Amino acid sequence: MKNKKIFIFLPDGIGLKNFAYTNFHKTGLEKGFDIIFWNNTLFELTNLGIKEIKIESAKAHPTTDLFKIVQIQIELSQN
């Protein structure tokens, strides 16, 4: 049987609290999953014995802010 993989994106501290600092990782390993965290926080997960891929220089696409503003304006006009 192939080893099942779980890939978790941690964009902020909420993800750390919900996944990295709970028994989620330990339970997943016990069930035979290979768990890797894509870490966009300042905290090092390797110190906890957790596999991570560190995001070094994350940058939003230039049009991201424009789309956010447009979405907010549409939502406001519908209410």
Distance bins in CASP14 RR format, pairs under 12 A and 6 or more apart:
PFRMAT RR
TARGET T0000
AUTHOR 0000-0000-0000
RMODE 2
METHOD distances of the structure
MODEL  1
1 32 0 0 0 0 1 0 0 0 0 0 0
1 33 0 0 0 0 0 1 0 0 0 0 0
2 32 0 0 0 0 0 1 0 0 0 0 0
2 33 0 0 0 0 0 1 0 0 0 0 0
2 34 0 0 0 0 1 0 0 0 0 0 0
3 28 0 0 0 0 0 1 0 0 0 0 0
3 29 0 0 0 0 0 1 0 0 0 0 0
3 31 0 0 0 0 0 1 0 0 0 0 0
3 32 1 0 0 1 0 0 0 0 0 0 0
3 33 1 0 0 1 0 0 0 0 0 0 0
3 34 1 0 1 0 0 0 0 0 0 0 0
3 35 0 0 0 0 0 1 0 0 0 0 0
3 36 0 0 0 0 0 1 0 0 0 0 0
4 28 0 0 0 0 1 0 0 0 0 0 0
4 29 0 0 0 0 0 1 0 0 0 0 0
4 31 0 0 0 0 1 0 0 0 0 0 0
4 32 1 0 0 1 0 0 0 0 0 0 0
4 33 1 0 1 0 0 0 0 0 0 0 0
4 34 1 0 0 1 0 0 0 0 0 0 0
4 35 0 0 0 0 1 0 0 0 0 0 0
4 36 0 0 0 0 0 1 0 0 0 0 0
5 28 0 0 0 0 0 1 0 0 0 0 0
5 29 0 0 0 0 0 1 0 0 0 0 0
5 32 0 0 0 0 0 1 0 0 0 0 0
5 33 1 0 0 1 0 0 0 0 0 0 0
5 34 1 0 1 0 0 0 0 0 0 0 0
5 35 1 0 0 1 0 0 0 0 0 0 0
5 36 1 0 0 1 0 0 0 0 0 0 0
5 37 0 0 0 0 0 1 0 0 0 0 0
5 51 0 0 0 0 0 1 0 0 0 0 0
6 19 0 0 0 0 1 0 0 0 0 0 0
6 24 0 0 0 0 1 0 0 0 0 0 0
6 25 0 0 0 0 1 0 0 0 0 0 0
6 27 0 0 0 0 0 1 0 0 0 0 0
6 28 1 0 0 1 0 0 0 0 0 0 0
6 29 0 0 0 0 1 0 0 0 0 0 0
6 31 0 0 0 0 1 0 0 0 0 0 0
6 32 0 0 0 0 1 0 0 0 0 0 0
6 33 1 0 1 0 0 0 0 0 0 0 0
6 34 1 0 0 1 0 0 0 0 0 0 0
6 35 1 0 1 0 0 0 0 0 0 0 0
6 36 1 0 0 1 0 0 0 0 0 0 0
6 37 0 0 0 0 1 0 0 0 0 0 0
6 38 0 0 0 0 0 1 0 0 0 0 0
6 50 0 0 0 0 0 1 0 0 0 0 0
6 51 0 0 0 0 0 1 0 0 0 0 0
7 19 0 0 0 0 0 1 0 0 0 0 0
7 33 0 0 0 0 0 1 0 0 0 0 0
7 34 0 0 0 0 1 0 0 0 0 0 0
7 35 0 0 0 0 1 0 0 0 0 0 0
7 36 1 0 1 0 0 0 0 0 0 0 0
7 37 0 0 0 0 1 0 0 0 0 0 0
7 38 1 0 0 1 0 0 0 0 0 0 0
7 39 0 0 0 0 0 1 0 0 0 0 0
7 51 0 0 0 0 0 1 0 0 0 0 0
7 52 0 0 0 0 0 1 0 0 0 0 0
7 53 0 0 0 0 1 0 0 0 0 0 0
8 15 1 0 0 1 0 0 0 0 0 0 0
8 16 0 0 0 0 0 1 0 0 0 0 0
8 18 0 0 0 0 1 0 0 0 0 0 0
8 19 1 0 1 0 0 0 0 0 0 0 0
8 20 0 0 0 0 1 0 0 0 0 0 0
8 22 0 0 0 0 0 1 0 0 0 0 0
8 24 0 0 0 0 1 0 0 0 0 0 0
8 25 0 0 0 0 1 0 0 0 0 0 0
8 28 0 0 0 0 0 1 0 0 0 0 0
8 33 0 0 0 0 0 1 0 0 0 0 0
8 34 0 0 0 0 0 1 0 0 0 0 0
8 35 1 0 0 1 0 0 0 0 0 0 0
8 36 1 0 0 1 0 0 0 0 0 0 0
8 37 1 0 1 0 0 0 0 0 0 0 0
8 38 1 0 0 1 0 0 0 0 0 0 0
8 39 0 0 0 0 1 0 0 0 0 0 0
8 40 0 0 0 0 0 1 0 0 0 0 0
8 45 0 0 0 0 0 1 0 0 0 0 0
8 50 0 0 0 0 1 0 0 0 0 0 0
8 51 0 0 0 0 0 1 0 0 0 0 0
8 52 0 0 0 0 1 0 0 0 0 0 0
8 53 0 0 0 0 0 1 0 0 0 0 0
9 15 0 0 0 0 1 0 0 0 0 0 0
9 16 0 0 0 0 0 1 0 0 0 0 0
9 18 0 0 0 0 0 1 0 0 0 0 0
9 19 0 0 0 0 1 0 0 0 0 0 0
9 20 0 0 0 0 0 1 0 0 0 0 0
9 36 0 0 0 0 0 1 0 0 0 0 0
9 37 1 0 0 1 0 0 0 0 0 0 0
9 38 1 0 1 0 0 0 0 0 0 0 0
9 39 0 0 0 0 1 0 0 0 0 0 0
9 40 1 0 0 1 0 0 0 0 0 0 0
9 41 0 0 0 0 0 1 0 0 0 0 0
9 52 0 0 0 0 0 1 0 0 0 0 0
9 53 0 0 0 0 1 0 0 0 0 0 0
9 55 0 0 0 0 1 0 0 0 0 0 0
9 58 0 0 0 0 0 1 0 0 0 0 0
10 16 1 0 1 0 0 0 0 0 0 0 0
10 17 0 0 0 0 1 0 0 0 0 0 0
10 18 0 0 0 0 1 0 0 0 0 0 0
10 19 1 0 0 1 0 0 0 0 0 0 0
10 20 1 0 0 1 0 0 0 0 0 0 0
10 21 0 0 0 0 0 1 0 0 0 0 0
10 24 0 0 0 0 0 1 0 0 0 0 0
10 25 0 0 0 0 0 1 0 0 0 0 0
10 35 0 0 0 0 0 1 0 0 0 0 0
10 36 0 0 0 0 0 1 0 0 0 0 0
10 37 1 0 1 0 0 0 0 0 0 0 0
10 38 1 0 0 1 0 0 0 0 0 0 0
10 39 1 0 1 0 0 0 0 0 0 0 0
10 40 1 0 0 1 0 0 0 0 0 0 0
10 41 1 0 1 0 0 0 0 0 0 0 0
10 42 0 0 0 0 0 1 0 0 0 0 0
10 43 0 0 0 0 1 0 0 0 0 0 0
10 44 0 0 0 0 0 1 0 0 0 0 0
10 45 0 0 0 0 1 0 0 0 0 0 0
10 50 0 0 0 0 0 1 0 0 0 0 0
10 52 0 0 0 0 1 0 0 0 0 0 0
10 53 0 0 0 0 0 1 0 0 0 0 0
10 54 0 0 0 0 0 1 0 0 0 0 0
10 55 0 0 0 0 1 0 0 0 0 0 0
10 58 0 0 0 0 0 1 0 0 0 0 0
11 18 0 0 0 0 0 1 0 0 0 0 0
11 19 0 0 0 0 0 1 0 0 0 0 0
11 37 0 0 0 0 0 1 0 0 0 0 0
11 38 0 0 0 0 1 0 0 0 0 0 0
11 39 0 0 0 0 1 0 0 0 0 0 0
11 40 1 0 1 0 0 0 0 0 0 0 0
11 41 1 0 0 1 0 0 0 0 0 0 0
11 55 0 0 0 0 1 0 0 0 0 0 0
11 58 0 0 0 0 1 0 0 0 0 0 0
11 60 0 0 0 0 0 1 0 0 0 0 0
12 18 0 0 0 0 0 1 0 0 0 0 0
12 19 0 0 0 0 0 1 0 0 0 0 0
12 20 0 0 0 0 0 1 0 0 0 0 0
12 39 0 0 0 0 0 1 0 0 0 0 0
12 40 1 0 0 1 0 0 0 0 0 0 0
12 41 1 0 0 1 0 0 0 0 0 0 0
12 42 0 0 0 0 0 1 0 0 0 0 0
12 43 0 0 0 0 0 1 0 0 0 0 0
12 55 0 0 0 0 0 1 0 0 0 0 0
12 58 0 0 0 0 0 1 0 0 0 0 0
13 19 0 0 0 0 1 0 0 0 0 0 0
13 20 0 0 0 0 1 0 0 0 0 0 0
13 21 0 0 0 0 1 0 0 0 0 0 0
13 37 0 0 0 0 0 1 0 0 0 0 0
13 39 0 0 0 0 0 1 0 0 0 0 0
13 40 0 0 0 0 1 0 0 0 0 0 0
13 41 1 0 1 0 0 0 0 0 0 0 0
13 42 0 0 0 0 1 0 0 0 0 0 0
13 43 1 0 0 1 0 0 0 0 0 0 0
13 45 0 0 0 0 0 1 0 0 0 0 0
14 20 0 0 0 0 0 1 0 0 0 0 0
14 21 0 0 0 0 0 1 0 0 0 0 0
14 22 0 0 0 0 0 1 0 0 0 0 0
14 40 0 0 0 0 0 1 0 0 0 0 0
14 41 0 0 0 0 1 0 0 0 0 0 0
15 21 0 0 0 0 1 0 0 0 0 0 0
15 22 0 0 0 0 1 0 0 0 0 0 0
15 24 0 0 0 0 0 1 0 0 0 0 0
15 25 0 0 0 0 0 1 0 0 0 0 0
15 37 0 0 0 0 1 0 0 0 0 0 0
15 38 0 0 0 0 0 1 0 0 0 0 0
15 39 0 0 0 0 1 0 0 0 0 0 0
15 40 0 0 0 0 1 0 0 0 0 0 0
15 41 0 0 0 0 1 0 0 0 0 0 0
15 43 0 0 0 0 0 1 0 0 0 0 0
15 45 0 0 0 0 0 1 0 0 0 0 0
16 22 0 0 0 0 1 0 0 0 0 0 0
16 24 0 0 0 0 0 1 0 0 0 0 0
16 25 0 0 0 0 0 1 0 0 0 0 0
16 37 0 0 0 0 1 0 0 0 0 0 0
16 39 0 0 0 0 1 0 0 0 0 0 0
16 40 0 0 0 0 0 1 0 0 0 0 0
16 41 1 0 1 0 0 0 0 0 0 0 0
16 42 0 0 0 0 1 0 0 0 0 0 0
16 43 1 0 0 1 0 0 0 0 0 0 0
16 44 0 0 0 0 0 1 0 0 0 0 0
16 45 0 0 0 0 1 0 0 0 0 0 0
16 48 0 0 0 0 0 1 0 0 0 0 0
16 50 0 0 0 0 0 1 0 0 0 0 0
16 52 0 0 0 0 0 1 0 0 0 0 0
17 24 0 0 0 0 0 1 0 0 0 0 0
17 41 0 0 0 0 0 1 0 0 0 0 0
17 43 0 0 0 0 0 1 0 0 0 0 0
18 24 1 0 0 1 0 0 0 0 0 0 0
18 25 0 0 0 0 0 1 0 0 0 0 0
18 37 0 0 0 0 0 1 0 0 0 0 0
19 25 1 0 0 1 0 0 0 0 0 0 0
19 26 0 0 0 0 0 1 0 0 0 0 0
19 27 0 0 0 0 0 1 0 0 0 0 0
19 28 0 0 0 0 0 1 0 0 0 0 0
19 35 0 0 0 0 1 0 0 0 0 0 0
19 36 0 0 0 0 0 1 0 0 0 0 0
19 37 1 0 0 1 0 0 0 0 0 0 0
19 38 0 0 0 0 0 1 0 0 0 0 0
19 39 0 0 0 0 0 1 0 0 0 0 0
19 41 0 0 0 0 0 1 0 0 0 0 0
19 45 0 0 0 0 1 0 0 0 0 0 0
19 48 0 0 0 0 0 1 0 0 0 0 0
19 50 0 0 0 0 1 0 0 0 0 0 0
19 52 0 0 0 0 0 1 0 0 0 0 0
20 26 0 0 0 0 0 1 0 0 0 0 0
20 35 0 0 0 0 1 0 0 0 0 0 0
20 36 0 0 0 0 0 1 0 0 0 0 0
20 37 1 0 0 1 0 0 0 0 0 0 0
20 38 0 0 0 0 0 1 0 0 0 0 0
20 39 0 0 0 0 1 0 0 0 0 0 0
20 41 0 0 0 0 1 0 0 0 0 0 0
20 43 1 0 0 1 0 0 0 0 0 0 0
20 44 0 0 0 0 0 1 0 0 0 0 0
20 45 1 0 1 0 0 0 0 0 0 0 0
20 46 0 0 0 0 0 1 0 0 0 0 0
20 47 0 0 0 0 0 1 0 0 0 0 0
20 48 1 0 0 1 0 0 0 0 0 0 0
20 49 0 0 0 0 0 1 0 0 0 0 0
20 50 1 0 0 1 0 0 0 0 0 0 0
20 51 0 0 0 0 0 1 0 0 0 0 0
20 52 0 0 0 0 1 0 0 0 0 0 0
21 37 0 0 0 0 0 1 0 0 0 0 0
21 41 0 0 0 0 0 1 0 0 0 0 0
21 43 0 0 0 0 1 0 0 0 0 0 0
21 45 0 0 0 0 1 0 0 0 0 0 0
21 48 0 0 0 0 1 0 0 0 0 0 0
21 50 0 0 0 0 1 0 0 0 0 0 0
22 28 0 0 0 0 0 1 0 0 0 0 0
22 48 0 0 0 0 0 1 0 0 0 0 0
22 50 0 0 0 0 0 1 0 0 0 0 0
23 29 0 0 0 0 0 1 0 0 0 0 0
23 30 0 0 0 0 1 0 0 0 0 0 0
23 31 0 0 0 0 0 1 0 0 0 0 0
24 30 0 0 0 0 0 1 0 0 0 0 0
24 31 0 0 0 0 0 1 0 0 0 0 0
24 33 0 0 0 0 0 1 0 0 0 0 0
24 35 0 0 0 0 1 0 0 0 0 0 0
24 37 0 0 0 0 0 1 0 0 0 0 0
24 50 0 0 0 0 0 1 0 0 0 0 0
25 31 0 0 0 0 0 1 0 0 0 0 0
25 32 0 0 0 0 0 1 0 0 0 0 0
25 33 0 0 0 0 1 0 0 0 0 0 0
25 34 0 0 0 0 0 1 0 0 0 0 0
25 35 1 0 1 0 0 0 0 0 0 0 0
25 36 0 0 0 0 0 1 0 0 0 0 0
25 37 0 0 0 0 1 0 0 0 0 0 0
25 45 0 0 0 0 1 0 0 0 0 0 0
25 48 0 0 0 0 1 0 0 0 0 0 0
25 49 0 0 0 0 1 0 0 0 0 0 0
25 50 1 0 1 0 0 0 0 0 0 0 0
25 51 0 0 0 0 1 0 0 0 0 0 0
25 52 0 0 0 0 0 1 0 0 0 0 0
26 32 0 0 0 0 0 1 0 0 0 0 0
26 33 0 0 0 0 0 1 0 0 0 0 0
26 35 0 0 0 0 1 0 0 0 0 0 0
26 48 0 0 0 0 0 1 0 0 0 0 0
26 49 0 0 0 0 0 1 0 0 0 0 0
26 50 0 0 0 0 1 0 0 0 0 0 0
27 33 0 0 0 0 1 0 0 0 0 0 0
27 35 0 0 0 0 1 0 0 0 0 0 0
28 34 0 0 0 0 1 0 0 0 0 0 0
28 35 1 0 0 1 0 0 0 0 0 0 0
28 36 0 0 0 0 0 1 0 0 0 0 0
28 50 0 0 0 0 0 1 0 0 0 0 0
29 35 1 0 0 1 0 0 0 0 0 0 0
29 36 0 0 0 0 0 1 0 0 0 0 0
29 49 0 0 0 0 0 1 0 0 0 0 0
29 50 0 0 0 0 1 0 0 0 0 0 0
29 51 0 0 0 0 0 1 0 0 0 0 0
33 51 0 0 0 0 0 1 0 0 0 0 0
34 50 0 0 0 0 0 1 0 0 0 0 0
34 51 1 0 0 1 0 0 0 0 0 0 0
35 45 0 0 0 0 0 1 0 0 0 0 0
35 48 0 0 0 0 0 1 0 0 0 0 0
35 49 0 0 0 0 0 1 0 0 0 0 0
35 50 1 0 0 1 0 0 0 0 0 0 0
35 51 1 0 0 1 0 0 0 0 0 0 0
35 52 0 0 0 0 1 0 0 0 0 0 0
35 53 0 0 0 0 0 1 0 0 0 0 0
36 45 0 0 0 0 1 0 0 0 0 0 0
36 46 0 0 0 0 0 1 0 0 0 0 0
36 49 0 0 0 0 0 1 0 0 0 0 0
36 50 0 0 0 0 1 0 0 0 0 0 0
36 51 1 0 1 0 0 0 0 0 0 0 0
36 52 1 0 0 1 0 0 0 0 0 0 0
36 53 1 0 0 1 0 0 0 0 0 0 0
36 54 0 0 0 0 0 1 0 0 0 0 0
37 43 0 0 0 0 0 1 0 0 0 0 0
37 44 0 0 0 0 0 1 0 0 0 0 0
37 45 1 0 1 0 0 0 0 0 0 0 0
37 46 0 0 0 0 1 0 0 0 0 0 0
37 48 0 0 0 0 1 0 0 0 0 0 0
37 49 0 0 0 0 0 1 0 0 0 0 0
37 50 1 0 0 1 0 0 0 0 0 0 0
37 51 1 0 0 1 0 0 0 0 0 0 0
37 52 1 0 1 0 0 0 0 0 0 0 0
37 53 1 0 0 1 0 0 0 0 0 0 0
37 54 0 0 0 0 1 0 0 0 0 0 0
37 55 0 0 0 0 0 1 0 0 0 0 0
38 45 0 0 0 0 0 1 0 0 0 0 0
38 50 0 0 0 0 0 1 0 0 0 0 0
38 51 0 0 0 0 0 1 0 0 0 0 0
38 52 1 0 0 1 0 0 0 0 0 0 0
38 53 1 0 1 0 0 0 0 0 0 0 0
38 54 0 0 0 0 1 0 0 0 0 0 0
38 55 1 0 0 1 0 0 0 0 0 0 0
38 56 0 0 0 0 0 1 0 0 0 0 0
38 58 0 0 0 0 0 1 0 0 0 0 0
39 45 1 0 1 0 0 0 0 0 0 0 0
39 46 0 0 0 0 1 0 0 0 0 0 0
39 47 0 0 0 0 0 1 0 0 0 0 0
39 48 0 0 0 0 0 1 0 0 0 0 0
39 50 0 0 0 0 1 0 0 0 0 0 0
39 51 0 0 0 0 1 0 0 0 0 0 0
39 52 1 0 1 0 0 0 0 0 0 0 0
39 53 1 0 0 1 0 0 0 0 0 0 0
39 54 1 0 1 0 0 0 0 0 0 0 0
39 55 1 0 0 1 0 0 0 0 0 0 0
39 56 0 0 0 0 0 1 0 0 0 0 0
39 58 0 0 0 0 0 1 0 0 0 0 0
40 52 0 0 0 0 0 1 0 0 0 0 0
40 53 0 0 0 0 1 0 0 0 0 0 0
40 54 0 0 0 0 1 0 0 0 0 0 0
40 55 1 0 1 0 0 0 0 0 0 0 0
40 56 0 0 0 0 1 0 0 0 0 0 0
40 57 0 0 0 0 0 1 0 0 0 0 0
40 58 1 0 1 0 0 0 0 0 0 0 0
40 59 0 0 0 0 0 1 0 0 0 0 0
40 60 0 0 0 0 0 1 0 0 0 0 0
41 52 0 0 0 0 1 0 0 0 0 0 0
41 54 0 0 0 0 1 0 0 0 0 0 0
41 55 0 0 0 0 1 0 0 0 0 0 0
41 58 0 0 0 0 0 1 0 0 0 0 0
42 54 0 0 0 0 0 1 0 0 0 0 0
42 55 0 0 0 0 0 1 0 0 0 0 0
42 56 0 0 0 0 0 1 0 0 0 0 0
43 50 0 0 0 0 0 1 0 0 0 0 0
43 52 0 0 0 0 1 0 0 0 0 0 0
43 54 0 0 0 0 0 1 0 0 0 0 0
44 50 0 0 0 0 1 0 0 0 0 0 0
44 52 1 0 0 1 0 0 0 0 0 0 0
44 54 0 0 0 0 1 0 0 0 0 0 0
45 51 1 0 0 1 0 0 0 0 0 0 0
45 52 1 0 1 0 0 0 0 0 0 0 0
45 53 0 0 0 0 1 0 0 0 0 0 0
45 54 0 0 0 0 1 0 0 0 0 0 0
46 52 1 0 0 1 0 0 0 0 0 0 0
46 53 0 0 0 0 0 1 0 0 0 0 0
46 54 0 0 0 0 1 0 0 0 0 0 0
58 64 0 0 0 0 0 1 0 0 0 0 0
60 66 0 0 0 0 0 1 0 0 0 0 0
60 67 0 0 0 0 0 1 0 0 0 0 0
60 68 0 0 0 0 1 0 0 0 0 0 0
61 67 0 0 0 0 1 0 0 0 0 0 0
61 68 0 0 0 0 0 1 0 0 0 0 0
63 69 0 0 0 0 0 1 0 0 0 0 0
63 70 0 0 0 0 1 0 0 0 0 0 0
64 70 0 0 0 0 0 1 0 0 0 0 0
64 71 0 0 0 0 0 1 0 0 0 0 0
65 71 0 0 0 0 0 1 0 0 0 0 0
65 72 0 0 0 0 0 1 0 0 0 0 0
66 72 0 0 0 0 0 1 0 0 0 0 0
66 73 0 0 0 0 0 1 0 0 0 0 0
67 73 0 0 0 0 0 1 0 0 0 0 0
67 74 0 0 0 0 0 1 0 0 0 0 0
68 74 0 0 0 0 0 1 0 0 0 0 0
68 75 0 0 0 0 0 1 0 0 0 0 0
69 75 0 0 0 0 0 1 0 0 0 0 0
69 76 0 0 0 0 0 1 0 0 0 0 0
70 76 0 0 0 0 0 1 0 0 0 0 0
70 77 0 0 0 0 0 1 0 0 0 0 0
71 77 0 0 0 0 0 1 0 0 0 0 0
71 78 0 0 0 0 0 1 0 0 0 0 0
72 78 0 0 0 0 0 1 0 0 0 0 0
72 79 0 0 0 0 0 1 0 0 0 0 0
73 79 0 0 0 0 0 1 0 0 0 0 0
END
